[in-house]
Amino acid sequence: MTIRLTSAACCLLAAATALAVPARAAPVPCEDMLKQLRAALATATPNDADKAAVTDLQPKGIERYTADDDKRADDFFAQALKILGK
């Protein structure tokens, strides 16, 4: 059995599919993530364990950022921001 769709039906199907997929926020550039992290560190008062974790993640993110590995840099910065509750 073959089903043929008109171009209008194809457009409706494509539109319905697009609506079903959740929209993702545009990625934040590494420079902005690093600025956010530095701003969060300036105002945050983390406990010693959290501060140690963030202090460990920040240079790793900067290293990946310098190496043009933006995805991994963003991951490190996001982890640090999450620890700080941002």
Secondary structure, DSSP 8 states (H G I E B T S, - for coil): ------HHHHHHHHHHHHHHS--------HHHHHHHHHHHHHH----HHHHHHHHHHHHHHHHHHHTT-HHHHHHHHHHHHHHTT-
